[in-house]
Amino acid sequence: MNAGNSDTYRVEGMTCGHCESAVRGAVAKVSGVEAVEIDLTSKRVLVRGAFEDAAVRAAIDRAGYEAAA
């Protein structure tokens, strides 16, 4: 579990505002997530809070995208 810090994920396939919105909405619903920041240009998602890495990755997957290792 991430203990109140932040993790960054590279999310392949995000190309537009709709993509950004879908990923942000899915990740924001994960238990313990306090904030989600997305840089569409670099395809990076910064997640802050106390959350399970696997839960964030699963949320990104459910939104139709893939979090790169």
Order of alpha helices (4+ residues) and beta strands (2+ residues): beta-alpha-beta-beta-alpha-beta
